Amino acid sequence: MLFKPSFVKLLVVAAGISLVSAPSFGQAARNYISIVGSSTVYPFATVVAEQFGRTSDFRTPKIESTGSGGGLKLFCSGVGVDHPDIANSSRRIKSSEVEKCNSNGVTEIVEVKIGYDGIVLANSSDAKVLSVSLKDIFLALAKDVPDPSGAEKLVPNPYQKWSDINPVLPATVIEVLGPPPTSGTRDAFVELAMEGGCKQFAWIKAIKAKDKSRFKAICHGVREDGRYVEAGENDNLIVQKLRANTDALGIFGFSFLDQNADVVQGSRIGGSAPTFEAIASGEYAVSRPLYFYVKKAHVDAIPGVRDYLAEFTSERAMGEEGYLSDRGLIPLPADEYEAVVSSVRDLQNLSLAAN
């Protein structure tokens, strides 16, 4: 993908990494890979890093969970040993971030799409399973909502209990623990879940054609009155809080639900439970692709980067029966996987600066 304003080339990579030589940083090069970014991608990157450290001649990469936005900010801050080599992200990099990268000399970026993940609205296994629609989610968490009287105007969110929104829902106070604005999980959740519910109001949906900024502000604005609680980038902390408060719900990736299935359970959204099969088939509405981004200039300058990419994108890791699937990653569909492998094969002998 080429962002014309910054002339940065992004390559979608799935397997068989083969890149042209990158400039060396000389004797000052680090002897380990530095990775930052998404808390959702973190467990997948960690298991690959551990496998890589055990089976290669290189050190185990250092990985920090900073959130997608925070990670990409660090990633785009410059080229060289003082800056990360790789940024994990639970959303695709924004054009504004690519432009920021470019302004700091990060002019060639390899995009690696690793698979899919569902975003869950979970609660304690000791509570009843919640079943909500996208419209229910929007009304529960939006900063401003349509006037309950039916008038086509917005009012500050008045809903305090789930039953205020829908009488079939429990009469418990709305308390949702979720990630901060720097999180790719939050970005994806507001786009897929909240906007999905917002568009069910025809008069709001009509605003998009006239004023996209206002539409986004309405549909993506999260309430700030305590019903939504920013719980940081640590998804494990959210799980712990759900165990302590059976009335609360939390937002995080499917992999954390899968790893903590003994203590938390996923809500049904639009009638579909967040299962591996439902996410893979597209039946579960709140799902998104996961990525990581690599600095082309670091591929051959930092020891092990090329080999780490090969390990992560190998069939044994990312494949349908790969070890990342065992950790909750939804593999790329076979046709998509083969298509991206083919596209990389076609590009491997070309200069990244070409075209």
Buried (B, 14 or more C-beta within 10 A) or exposed (E): EEBEEBEBBBBBBBBBBEBBEBEEBEEEBBEBBBBBBBBBBBBBBBBBBEBBBEEBEBBBBBBBBBBBBBBBBBBBBBBBBEBBBBBBBBBBBBBEBBBBBBEBBBBBBBBBBBBBBBBBBBBBBEBEEBBBBBBBBBBBBBBBBBEEEEEEEBEEBEBBBBBBBBEEBEEBEBBBBBBBEBBBBBBBBBBBBBBBBBBEBEEBBEBBEEEEEEBBEBBBBBBEEEBBBBBBBBBBBBBBBBBEBEBBBBBBBBBBBBBBEEEBBBBBBBEBBBBBEBBBEEBBBBBBBBBBBBBBBBBBBBBBBBBBBBBBBBBEBBBEEBBBBEBBBBBBBEEBBEBBBEBBEEBEEEEBEEE
